[in-house]
Amino acid sequence: MTLMTPTGLVASGATEQAAAATGAASVAWLLVALPLAGAALLLLGGRALDKVGPLVATALSWGSFVVGALIVLQMMGRDPEARAQHLALYDWIPAGAFNLKAGLQIDQLSMVFVLLITFVGSLIHVYSLGYMEHDPAKRRFFAYLNLFVAAMLLLVLADSYLLLFVGWEGVGLASYLLIGFWNYNPAYATAANKAFIVNRVGDIGMLLAIFTMFATIGRVDFVGVNEAVGSMSQGALLAIGLFLLLAACGKSAQFPLQSWLGDAMAGPTPVSALIHAATMVTAGVYLIVRSGAIFDASPDARLAVTIVGAITLLYGAIVGCAKDDMKKALAASTMSQIGYMMLAAGLGPVGYAFAIFHLLTHGFFKAGMFLGAGSVMHGMNDQVDMRRFGGLSAVMKITWVTFGLGYLAIIGFPFLSGYWSKDKIIESAFIGEGWRPWVFGGVAMLGAGITAFYMSRMFFMIFQGKRRWLEEFNGKPVHPHESPATMTIPMMVLAVGSALLGLALGPTGIITDWLEPVVGGHGEEHPVLPVPVITGGTLLVVALGAGLAYLRYWRDEVPVTPPVGSVATRAARKDLYQDDINEAVFARPGLHLTRSLVYFDSKGIDGAAGGLAAMVGGSSSRLKKVQNGFVRTYALTMLLGVVAILGAVWVVQ
């Protein structure tokens, strides 16, 4: 069933009240409660839980997955138009005529995210059992992982923008705690602060969007907002859309709020996998798709989403070409792939489902590659410099194969997951009229070629070619070895998803049919170029990118010391000077403004107050001399007073 707004536009999120939750959906609150209880238990339980706590956290995360799977199975037994359900929890903000209830929106869109978050998140929990085995603070680490999962689940299940904001802030808090988990290292603490501050800029956008909704229609729940879209002015819709886009840019590290993502690699590698694959950076894509009714009614706001996605997918790809730190190269890759999703979401109904499809496949192959990077670090004494690797395929075969499947999936190798999801976005980008399909389609296709180059560069530098290992690193001899089963089994599972998930969901039409009642159908629109031409062109640029990387980073010897490189290379190594721009445009002027205000406060406000106090104090010190305790002084004062009075009387007469 295609749901329509009062203006006739497809509404993202039901514009009709969903049926009350029954069956498995009636306990959907357990999805959030289980990991949240795990976080509370591990944080408050003390050292007695040091050994068993990580296992408890992992079990509770899997428990959420089981609940989510049961709900999805129940939904599959219903007709598509009857699958959405609503679970009312309690009256949250009763204020006269305004009464906002807390509830959970259980529909096809939210449950796709639930399964991704809980399944991939639980695999990361299992992986962390081996990765963090010897860390003395692992109980606290697993508590934060549970908190992260719980906050993200609340975000995607919330039935209103205000409740979504609670999960939104919870995700921000958990990311801050995990990125700065090893905060005894000042650089790691700084990275956590940077992520937290940049995300607060995006949060201002979310708050302004909520304020504008309330001021305009008096409601902030999804159903109420979607129903009121037709009665809202274009100005209000544009403002709300742009505010929501600002919020999404912060959480999903999109231009111009992307500077925090590379530094977020300071946290333990499982954190990087969780942030990049299943939780934080996907929140912005969810927000845009969930708010589709607003963007469909405001073409300008939707165009802004598309432009931001196009810029970011190229920005991340260019930066990824120059990074030698494998985790930062993967971070740039995430930025670029989320850019693809944002571009698709900006295309409206023709792209919503494909944005979510690529988000799902990306969750598997990106998590697999991040965990593979952690496996490489485990076997190489925590090294991250790809120029010091090479030839690891011979000694880390499981990591090589699993990482390799993720690499092939992300570049769009035929019939692997990325081929079915990313190529659909590229096809959709070529739909439209005028200049847009040529610009956005061209950008999407160019991004595919650059992706193939920098991901092939990474794979070849790590696993192929000659060995470039140091004999010793971090005070220990370097002898690469495969990781334990607790780490390799999750990598194998994710590798299977990287290979087969796209094939299972894409050509079968399962994912588009599943999401259609919520995001609408993509209609009968056709690209400006024949689909075989688009597919062939994409495969050609992918082959060119991978071939160039082969010539430079496998066939030729990779220098251990990075060459100076061109101006473009140096700029890409410094993230295209994003930090320098932020420093010059925001940080320095803000610092000078703050210093000016402090000077004005100290010299102006405090100076005036201090001057008045000094005047009063000086006057009192002079007046007190009159009260000196000598009778002759008082007699003289009385005489002067009498003389003054007599003089005044004489003058008056």
C-alpha positions as CSV (number, residue, x, y, z in Angstrom):
1,M,0.0,0.0,0.0
2,T,1.4,3.4,-0.9
3,L,0.6,6.0,1.7
4,M,-0.1,9.5,0.6
5,T,0.3,12.8,2.3
6,P,-2.5,15.5,2.0
7,T,-0.5,17.0,-0.9
8,G,-0.4,13.6,-2.7
9,L,3.3,13.0,-2.1
10,V,4.5,9.7,-0.8
11,A,4.9,9.8,3.0
12,S,8.0,8.2,4.6
13,G,6.5,6.8,7.8
14,A,2.8,6.0,8.0
15,T,0.4,8.9,7.8
16,E,-2.2,6.6,9.4
17,Q,-2.0,5.5,13.0
18,A,-0.4,2.0,13.0
19,A,-2.3,-0.8,14.7
20,A,-1.6,-1.5,18.4
21,A,1.2,-3.9,18.9
22,T,0.3,-7.6,19.5
23,G,2.2,-10.8,19.8
24,A,6.0,-10.5,19.7
25,A,5.7,-6.8,19.0
26,S,4.1,-6.2,22.4
27,V,7.4,-6.9,24.0
28,A,9.4,-4.8,21.6
29,W,10.5,-2.7,24.6
30,L,12.9,-5.6,25.4
31,L,14.9,-4.6,22.3
32,V,16.1,-1.5,24.2
33,A,15.8,-2.8,27.7
34,L,18.1,-5.8,27.4
35,P,21.3,-4.0,26.3
36,L,20.4,-1.1,28.5
37,A,20.1,-3.4,31.5
38,G,23.5,-4.9,30.6
39,A,25.1,-1.5,30.5
40,A,23.7,-0.7,34.0
41,L,24.6,-4.1,35.4
42,L,28.2,-3.9,34.2
43,L,28.8,-0.3,35.3
44,L,27.3,-0.7,38.7
45,G,28.2,-4.4,39.4
46,G,31.8,-3.7,40.3
47,R,34.8,-5.9,39.9
48,A,32.9,-9.0,40.7
49,L,31.7,-8.9,37.1
50,D,35.1,-8.5,35.6
51,K,35.2,-12.0,34.2
52,V,31.5,-12.8,33.5
53,G,30.4,-9.3,32.6
54,P,31.6,-9.4,28.9
55,L,29.7,-12.7,28.4
56,V,26.6,-11.2,30.0
57,A,26.8,-8.1,27.7
58,T,27.2,-10.3,24.7
59,A,24.3,-12.6,25.7
60,L,22.0,-9.6,26.2
61,S,22.9,-8.2,22.8
62,W,22.1,-11.5,21.2
63,G,18.9,-11.5,23.2
64,S,17.8,-8.3,21.5
65,F,18.5,-9.9,18.2
66,V,16.3,-12.8,19.0
67,V,13.4,-10.5,20.0
68,G,13.9,-8.6,16.8
69,A,13.9,-11.7,14.7
70,L,10.7,-12.9,16.3
71,I,9.0,-9.6,15.6
72,V,10.1,-9.7,11.9
73,L,8.8,-13.3,11.6
74,Q,5.5,-12.2,13.0
75,M,5.4,-9.2,10.6
76,M,6.1,-11.5,7.6
77,G,3.0,-13.4,8.4
78,R,0.8,-10.3,7.9
79,D,-0.2,-8.5,4.8
80,P,2.3,-5.8,3.8
81,E,-0.1,-3.0,4.7
82,A,-0.8,-4.5,8.1
83,R,2.7,-5.0,9.2
84,A,3.3,-1.7,10.9
85,Q,2.5,-1.7,14.6
86,H,2.7,0.9,17.4
87,L,3.6,0.1,21.0
88,A,2.5,2.8,23.4
89,L,4.6,2.9,26.6
90,Y,3.5,5.8,28.8
91,D,2.5,9.5,28.9
92,W,5.8,11.2,28.6
93,I,5.2,14.9,28.5
94,P,1.6,15.8,29.6
95,A,1.2,19.6,29.4
96,G,-2.3,20.7,29.1
97,A,-3.6,20.3,25.6
98,F,-0.2,18.9,24.6
99,N,0.4,15.3,25.6
100,L,3.4,13.5,24.0
101,K,3.4,9.8,24.7
102,A,6.5,7.7,24.6
103,G,6.1,4.8,22.2
104,L,7.8,2.5,19.7
105,Q,7.2,2.6,15.9
106,I,7.5,-1.0,14.8
107,D,7.5,-1.0,11.0
108,Q,9.5,-2.3,8.1
109,L,12.0,0.5,8.2
110,S,12.7,0.4,11.9
111,M,13.0,-3.4,12.0
112,V,15.5,-3.5,9.1
113,F,17.7,-1.3,11.4
114,V,16.9,-3.4,14.4
115,L,18.2,-6.6,12.7
116,L,21.3,-4.8,11.4
117,I,22.2,-3.2,14.8
118,T,21.6,-6.3,16.9
119,F,23.1,-8.9,14.5
120,V,26.3,-7.0,13.5
121,G,26.5,-5.4,16.9
122,S,26.4,-8.8,18.6
123,L,29.1,-10.2,16.2
124,I,31.2,-7.3,17.3
125,H,30.6,-8.2,20.9
126,V,31.8,-11.7,20.2
127,Y,34.9,-10.4,18.4
128,S,35.6,-8.1,21.3
129,L,35.8,-11.1,23.7
130,G,39.1,-12.0,22.0
131,Y,40.3,-8.5,21.0
132,M,39.8,-7.0,24.5
133,E,40.7,-10.2,26.5
134,H,43.7,-8.7,28.2
135,D,42.4,-5.2,28.7
136,P,42.0,-4.5,32.5
137,A,38.9,-2.3,31.8
138,K,37.1,-4.7,29.5
139,R,34.0,-4.8,31.8
140,R,33.6,-1.1,31.3
141,F,34.2,-1.5,27.6
142,F,31.4,-4.0,27.2
143,A,29.1,-1.8,29.2
144,Y,29.7,1.0,26.8
145,L,29.0,-1.4,23.9
146,N,25.7,-2.3,25.4
147,L,24.9,1.3,25.9
148,F,25.7,2.1,22.3
149,V,23.4,-0.7,21.0
150,A,20.6,0.4,23.3
151,A,20.8,4.0,22.3
152,M,20.8,3.2,18.6
153,L,17.8,0.9,19.0
154,L,15.9,3.6,20.8
155,L,16.8,6.0,18.0
156,V,15.3,3.8,15.2
157,L,12.3,2.6,17.2
158,A,11.1,6.0,18.6
159,D,7.7,7.1,17.4
160,S,8.5,10.9,17.7
161,Y,11.3,13.2,16.9
162,L,11.7,14.1,20.5
163,L,12.1,10.5,21.7
164,L,14.4,9.9,18.7
165,F,16.5,12.8,20.0
166,V,17.0,10.9,23.3
167,G,18.5,8.0,21.4
168,W,20.4,10.4,19.2
169,E,22.1,11.9,22.3
170,G,22.6,8.5,23.8
171,V,24.5,7.5,20.7
172,G,26.6,10.6,20.9
173,L,27.5,9.9,24.6
174,A,28.4,6.2,23.9
175,S,30.6,7.2,21.0
176,Y,32.4,9.8,23.1
177,L,33.0,7.2,25.9
178,L,34.2,4.5,23.4
179,I,36.4,6.7,21.2
180,G,38.1,8.0,24.3
181,F,38.2,4.6,26.0
182,W,42.0,4.7,26.3
183,N,41.9,8.4,27.3
184,Y,45.2,8.2,29.2
185,N,46.6,8.9,25.7
186,P,46.0,12.7,25.2
187,A,45.5,12.2,21.5
188,Y,42.7,9.8,22.1
189,A,41.0,12.0,24.6
190,T,41.3,14.9,22.1
191,A,39.7,12.7,19.4
192,A,36.8,11.9,21.6
193,N,36.3,15.6,22.4
194,K,36.4,16.5,18.7
195,A,33.7,13.9,17.9
196,F,31.5,15.1,20.7
197,I,31.8,18.8,19.9
198,V,31.3,18.4,16.1
199,N,28.2,16.3,16.8
200,R,26.8,19.0,19.1
201,V,26.8,21.3,16.0
202,G,24.6,18.8,14.3
203,D,22.4,18.4,17.4
204,I,21.6,22.1,17.2
205,G,20.0,21.3,13.8
206,M,17.9,18.5,15.3
207,L,16.7,20.8,18.1
208,L,15.8,23.6,15.7
209,A,13.9,21.2,13.5
210,I,11.9,20.0,16.5
211,F,11.3,23.5,17.7
212,T,10.1,24.5,14.2
213,M,7.7,21.5,14.0
214,F,6.2,22.4,17.3
215,A,5.9,26.1,16.6
216,T,4.3,25.3,13.2
217,I,1.9,22.4,13.9
218,G,2.1,21.8,17.6
219,R,3.2,18.2,17.2
220,V,6.5,16.3,17.0
221,D,5.4,12.7,16.6
222,F,6.0,11.1,13.2
223,V,2.3,10.4,12.4
224,G,1.3,14.0,13.3
225,V,4.1,15.6,11.3
226,N,3.5,13.5,8.2
227,E,-0.2,14.2,8.4
228,A,0.4,18.0,8.6
229,V,2.9,18.2,5.8
230,G,0.3,19.3,3.3
231,S,-0.8,22.3,5.5
232,M,2.7,23.6,6.2
233,S,4.3,26.4,4.2
234,Q,7.2,25.9,1.9
235,G,9.3,28.1,4.1
236,A,8.6,26.0,7.2
237,L,9.2,22.7,5.2
238,L,12.5,24.0,3.8
239,A,13.7,25.2,7.3
240,I,12.8,21.8,8.9
241,G,14.4,19.9,6.0
242,L,17.7,21.9,6.2
243,F,17.8,21.6,10.0
244,L,17.3,17.8,9.7
245,L,20.0,17.7,7.1
246,L,22.4,19.5,9.5
247,A,21.7,17.0,12.1
248,A,22.3,14.1,9.7
249,C,25.6,15.6,8.6
250,G,26.8,15.6,12.2
251,K,26.0,12.0,13.0
252,S,26.8,10.6,9.6
253,A,30.0,12.6,9.1
254,Q,28.8,14.3,5.9
255,F,30.1,17.5,4.5
256,P,30.8,20.0,6.2
257,L,30.7,18.1,9.5
258,Q,32.9,15.2,8.5
259,S,36.1,16.2,10.3
260,W,35.6,14.0,13.3
261,L,35.4,10.6,11.6
262,G,39.0,10.0,10.9
263,D,40.1,10.9,14.4
264,A,37.4,8.6,15.8
265,M,39.7,5.7,14.9
266,A,41.4,6.4,18.3
267,G,39.1,4.0,20.0
268,P,39.6,0.2,20.0
269,T,39.0,-1.3,16.6
270,P,35.7,-3.0,17.5
271,V,34.4,0.5,18.3
272,S,35.3,1.6,14.8
273,A,33.4,-1.3,13.4
274,L,30.3,-0.6,15.5
275,I,30.3,3.1,14.7
276,H,30.9,2.7,11.0
277,A,28.8,-0.4,10.2
278,A,25.8,-0.7,12.5
279,T,25.2,2.4,14.6
280,M,26.2,6.0,14.7
281,V,27.0,7.0,11.1
282,T,23.9,5.2,9.8
283,A,21.7,7.4,12.0
284,G,21.7,10.3,9.6
285,V,20.5,8.2,6.7
286,Y,17.7,6.8,8.8
287,L,16.7,10.3,9.8
288,I,16.4,11.5,6.2
289,V,14.5,8.4,5.0
290,R,12.2,8.5,8.1
291,S,11.5,12.2,7.3
292,G,10.8,11.5,3.6
293,A,7.4,13.1,3.7
294,I,9.1,16.4,4.6
295,F,11.7,16.2,1.9
296,D,9.2,15.1,-0.7
297,A,7.2,18.2,0.0
298,S,10.3,20.4,-0.2
299,P,12.2,19.9,-3.4
300,D,14.9,22.4,-2.4
301,A,15.6,20.6,0.9
302,R,15.8,17.3,-1.0
303,L,18.2,18.7,-3.5
304,A,20.4,19.9,-0.7
305,V,20.5,16.3,0.6
306,T,21.6,15.1,-2.8
307,I,24.3,17.7,-3.1
308,V,25.7,17.0,0.3
309,G,25.8,13.3,-0.5
310,A,27.5,13.9,-3.9
311,I,30.2,16.1,-2.3
312,T,30.8,13.7,0.5
313,L,31.1,10.6,-1.6
314,L,33.9,12.2,-3.7
315,Y,35.5,13.9,-0.6
316,G,35.8,10.6,1.3
317,A,37.0,8.8,-1.8
318,I,39.8,11.3,-2.5
319,V,41.0,11.3,1.1
320,G,41.0,7.5,1.2
321,C,43.4,7.5,-1.7
322,A,46.2,9.1,0.3
323,K,45.9,7.5,3.8
324,D,48.6,5.0,4.9
325,D,46.8,4.3,8.3
326,M,44.5,1.5,7.3
327,K,41.8,2.4,9.9
328,K,41.7,6.0,8.7
329,A,41.5,4.8,5.1
330,L,38.5,2.7,6.1
331,A,37.0,5.7,7.9
332,A,37.3,7.8,4.7
333,S,35.7,4.9,2.9
334,T,32.7,5.0,5.3
335,M,32.3,8.7,4.7
336,S,32.2,8.1,1.0
337,Q,29.8,5.2,1.2
338,I,27.4,7.1,3.5
339,G,27.6,9.8,0.9
340,Y,26.2,7.3,-1.6
341,M,23.3,6.6,0.7
342,M,22.6,10.3,1.3
343,L,22.7,10.9,-2.4
344,A,20.1,8.1,-2.9
345,A,18.0,9.4,0.0
346,G,18.0,12.9,-1.7
347,L,16.6,11.4,-4.9
348,G,13.3,10.7,-3.0
349,P,11.1,7.7,-3.6
350,V,13.3,6.5,-6.4
351,G,16.2,6.2,-4.0
352,Y,14.9,5.6,-0.5
353,A,14.9,1.8,-0.6
354,F,18.3,1.7,-2.4
355,A,19.8,3.9,0.3
356,I,18.6,1.5,2.9
357,F,19.7,-1.5,0.8
358,H,23.2,-0.2,0.5
359,L,23.2,0.7,4.2
360,L,22.5,-3.0,4.9
361,T,25.2,-4.5,2.7
362,H,27.7,-1.8,3.8
363,G,27.0,-2.8,7.4
364,F,28.3,-6.3,6.6
365,F,31.3,-5.6,4.4
366,K,32.5,-2.6,6.3
367,A,32.2,-4.3,9.7
368,G,34.1,-7.3,8.2
369,M,36.9,-5.1,7.0
370,F,37.2,-3.2,10.2
371,L,37.4,-6.4,12.2
372,G,39.9,-7.6,9.6
373,A,42.0,-4.5,10.3
374,G,41.8,-5.4,14.0
375,S,42.9,-8.9,13.2
376,V,45.9,-7.5,11.3
377,M,46.7,-5.2,14.3
378,H,46.4,-8.2,16.6
379,G,49.0,-10.1,14.6
380,M,51.3,-7.1,13.9
381,N,51.7,-5.6,17.4
382,D,49.0,-3.0,16.8
383,Q,50.6,-1.5,13.7
384,V,48.3,0.4,11.4
385,D,50.8,1.7,8.8
386,M,50.0,-0.2,5.5
387,R,53.5,0.6,4.2
388,R,54.9,-1.7,6.9
389,F,52.8,-4.7,5.9
390,G,52.7,-6.6,2.6
391,G,52.6,-10.4,2.0
392,L,50.2,-11.0,4.9
393,S,48.1,-13.3,2.8
394,A,50.6,-16.1,3.4
395,V,50.4,-16.0,7.2
396,M,46.9,-14.7,7.9
397,K,44.8,-16.7,5.4
398,I,41.4,-16.4,7.2
399,T,41.8,-12.6,7.6
400,W,43.0,-12.4,4.0
401,V,39.9,-14.2,2.6
402,T,37.3,-12.5,4.8
403,F,38.8,-9.0,4.3
404,G,39.1,-9.8,0.6
405,L,35.4,-10.6,0.2
406,G,34.6,-7.3,1.9
407,Y,36.9,-5.5,-0.4
408,L,35.4,-7.1,-3.5
409,A,31.9,-6.3,-2.2
410,I,32.6,-2.6,-1.6
411,I,34.1,-2.0,-5.0
412,G,31.1,-3.6,-6.7
413,F,32.6,-6.8,-8.0
414,P,30.0,-8.6,-10.1
415,F,27.3,-10.5,-8.1
416,L,28.7,-9.6,-4.6
417,S,26.7,-7.4,-2.3
418,G,28.0,-4.0,-3.3
419,Y,27.3,-4.8,-7.0
420,W,23.6,-5.1,-6.2
421,S,23.2,-2.2,-3.8
422,K,25.6,0.6,-4.9
423,D,25.0,0.0,-8.6
424,K,21.3,0.6,-7.9
425,I,22.1,4.0,-6.4
426,I,24.2,4.8,-9.5
427,E,21.3,3.8,-11.8
428,S,18.9,5.9,-9.7
429,A,21.3,8.9,-9.9
430,F,20.8,8.9,-13.6
431,I,17.1,9.4,-13.3
432,G,15.7,12.9,-13.7
433,E,15.5,15.8,-16.0
434,G,17.9,18.6,-17.0
435,W,21.4,18.7,-15.6
436,R,20.8,16.7,-12.5
437,P,21.0,13.1,-13.8
438,W,24.2,13.9,-15.7
439,V,25.9,15.6,-12.7
440,F,24.8,13.2,-9.9
441,G,25.0,10.1,-12.1
442,G,28.5,11.1,-13.3
443,V,29.6,11.8,-9.7
444,A,28.3,8.5,-8.5
445,M,30.0,6.6,-11.3
446,L,33.3,8.5,-10.8
447,G,33.1,7.7,-7.1
448,A,32.9,4.0,-8.0
449,G,36.2,4.2,-9.9
450,I,38.0,6.0,-7.1
451,T,36.6,3.6,-4.6
452,A,38.0,0.7,-6.6
453,F,41.4,2.4,-6.6
454,Y,41.8,3.2,-2.9
455,M,40.3,0.0,-1.7
456,S,42.5,-2.0,-4.1
457,R,45.4,0.0,-2.8
458,M,44.6,-0.9,0.7
459,F,44.1,-4.6,0.0
460,F,47.3,-4.9,-2.0
461,M,49.4,-2.9,0.4
462,I,48.3,-5.1,3.4
463,F,48.1,-8.6,1.9
464,Q,49.9,-8.7,-1.4
465,G,53.4,-7.9,-2.7
466,K,56.7,-8.1,-0.9
467,R,56.9,-8.2,2.9
468,R,57.9,-4.9,4.5
469,W,57.7,-5.8,8.1
470,L,59.8,-4.3,10.9
471,E,61.7,-6.8,12.9
472,E,60.4,-5.1,16.1
473,F,57.5,-2.8,16.9
474,N,56.3,-1.5,20.3
475,G,59.2,-3.2,21.9
476,K,58.2,-6.7,20.7
477,P,59.4,-8.9,17.8
478,V,57.0,-8.9,14.8
479,H,55.8,-12.3,13.8
480,P,52.3,-12.1,12.1
481,H,49.9,-14.8,13.1
482,E,46.2,-15.5,12.7
483,S,43.7,-14.3,15.3
484,P,41.8,-16.6,17.7
485,A,38.4,-18.1,16.8
486,T,36.5,-15.5,18.8
487,M,37.8,-13.0,16.3
488,T,37.8,-15.0,13.1
489,I,34.3,-16.6,13.4
490,P,32.5,-13.2,13.3
491,M,34.7,-12.2,10.4
492,M,33.7,-15.3,8.5
493,V,30.0,-14.6,9.2
494,L,30.3,-11.1,8.0
495,A,32.2,-12.3,4.9
496,V,29.3,-14.5,4.0
497,G,27.0,-11.6,4.2
498,S,29.4,-9.5,2.1
499,A,29.2,-12.1,-0.6
500,L,25.6,-13.2,-0.5
501,L,23.3,-10.6,1.2
502,G,23.0,-8.4,-1.9
503,L,22.2,-11.4,-4.1
504,A,19.5,-12.5,-1.6
505,L,17.8,-9.1,-1.3
506,G,18.5,-7.3,-4.6
507,P,17.5,-9.2,-7.7
508,T,14.7,-10.9,-5.8
509,G,13.1,-7.6,-5.0
510,I,12.7,-8.6,-1.3
511,I,14.2,-5.4,0.1
512,T,12.2,-3.0,-2.1
513,D,9.0,-4.9,-1.5
514,W,9.6,-5.0,2.2
515,L,10.2,-1.2,2.5
516,E,7.6,0.0,0.0
517,P,4.7,0.4,2.5
518,V,6.9,2.8,4.5
519,V,9.1,4.6,1.9
520,G,6.9,4.3,-1.1
521,G,7.5,2.7,-4.5
522,H,10.1,4.0,-6.9
523,G,7.6,4.1,-9.8
524,E,8.3,3.6,-13.5
525,E,11.1,6.2,-13.8
526,H,13.9,5.3,-16.2
527,P,17.5,6.6,-16.3
528,V,18.6,8.9,-19.0
529,L,21.0,6.2,-20.2
530,P,20.1,2.5,-20.8
531,V,20.8,0.4,-17.7
532,P,23.3,-1.9,-19.5
533,V,25.3,1.2,-20.5
534,I,25.4,2.5,-16.9
535,T,26.3,-1.0,-15.6
536,G,29.0,-1.4,-18.2
537,G,30.4,2.1,-17.6
538,T,30.5,1.4,-13.8
539,L,32.3,-1.9,-14.3
540,L,34.8,-0.2,-16.7
541,V,35.7,2.6,-14.2
542,V,36.0,0.0,-11.4
543,A,38.3,-2.1,-13.5
544,L,40.4,1.0,-14.4
545,G,40.7,2.0,-10.7
546,A,41.6,-1.5,-9.5
547,G,44.1,-1.9,-12.4
548,L,45.8,1.3,-11.6
549,A,46.1,0.3,-8.0
550,Y,47.6,-3.1,-9.1
551,L,50.3,-1.4,-11.2
552,R,51.3,0.9,-8.4
553,Y,50.8,-1.1,-5.2
554,W,51.3,-4.8,-6.2
555,R,53.4,-5.0,-9.3
556,D,55.7,-2.1,-8.3
557,E,57.5,-2.0,-5.0
558,V,55.8,0.1,-2.3
559,P,58.2,2.5,-0.6
560,V,58.3,2.2,3.1
561,T,58.6,5.9,3.5
562,P,55.8,7.8,1.8
563,P,57.0,10.0,-1.1
564,V,56.3,13.7,-0.9
565,G,53.7,13.4,-3.6
566,S,51.8,16.1,-5.5
567,V,49.9,19.0,-4.1
568,A,46.7,17.0,-4.4
569,T,48.2,14.0,-2.6
570,R,49.5,16.2,0.3
571,A,46.1,17.9,0.5
572,A,44.3,14.5,0.7
573,R,46.7,13.3,3.4
574,K,45.5,16.3,5.5
575,D,41.9,15.6,4.8
576,L,41.7,18.4,2.1
577,Y,42.7,20.8,4.9
578,Q,39.3,20.4,6.7
579,D,40.9,20.9,10.1
580,D,42.8,23.9,8.9
581,I,39.6,25.4,7.4
582,N,37.7,24.8,10.7
583,E,40.6,26.3,12.6
584,A,40.7,29.5,10.5
585,V,36.9,29.9,10.0
586,F,35.5,28.8,13.3
587,A,38.1,28.1,16.0
588,R,40.3,31.2,15.7
589,P,37.5,33.7,15.3
590,G,35.7,32.1,18.1
591,L,38.8,32.2,20.3
592,H,39.2,35.9,19.5
593,L,35.6,36.6,20.1
594,T,35.8,34.8,23.5
595,R,38.9,36.7,24.5
596,S,37.2,40.0,23.5
597,L,34.1,39.2,25.6
598,V,36.3,38.2,28.5
599,Y,38.3,41.5,28.2
600,F,35.0,43.5,28.0
601,D,33.7,41.5,31.0
602,S,36.8,42.0,33.1
603,K,37.5,45.6,32.0
604,G,34.1,46.9,31.2
605,I,31.5,45.1,33.4
606,D,33.8,44.1,36.2
607,G,35.7,47.4,35.9
608,A,32.5,49.5,36.2
609,A,31.4,47.4,39.2
610,G,34.9,47.6,40.7
611,G,35.1,51.3,40.2
612,L,31.7,51.9,41.8
613,A,32.8,49.7,44.8
614,A,36.1,51.6,45.0
615,M,34.3,55.0,45.0
616,V,31.9,53.9,47.7
617,G,34.8,52.4,49.7
618,G,36.9,55.6,49.3
619,S,34.0,57.8,50.4
620,S,33.3,55.7,53.4
621,S,37.0,55.7,54.4
622,R,36.9,59.5,54.3
623,L,33.6,59.8,56.2
624,K,34.7,57.5,58.9
625,K,37.5,60.0,59.9
626,V,34.7,62.2,61.2
627,Q,33.9,59.6,63.8
628,N,37.2,59.8,65.7
629,G,36.0,59.6,69.3
630,F,37.3,63.1,70.3
631,V,34.8,65.4,72.1
632,R,36.4,68.6,70.7
633,T,35.8,67.3,67.2
634,Y,32.1,66.6,67.9
635,A,31.7,70.1,69.6
636,L,33.3,71.8,66.6
637,T,31.0,69.8,64.2
638,M,28.0,71.0,66.3
639,L,29.2,74.6,66.2
640,L,29.7,74.4,62.4
641,G,26.2,73.0,62.2
642,V,24.7,75.8,64.2
643,V,26.5,78.4,62.2
644,A,25.3,76.8,59.0
645,I,21.7,76.8,60.2
646,L,21.8,80.4,61.3
647,G,23.4,81.5,58.1
648,A,20.7,79.7,56.1
649,V,17.9,81.5,58.2
650,W,19.6,84.8,57.7
651,V,19.8,84.3,54.0
652,V,16.1,83.3,53.7
653,Q,15.0,86.4,55.7
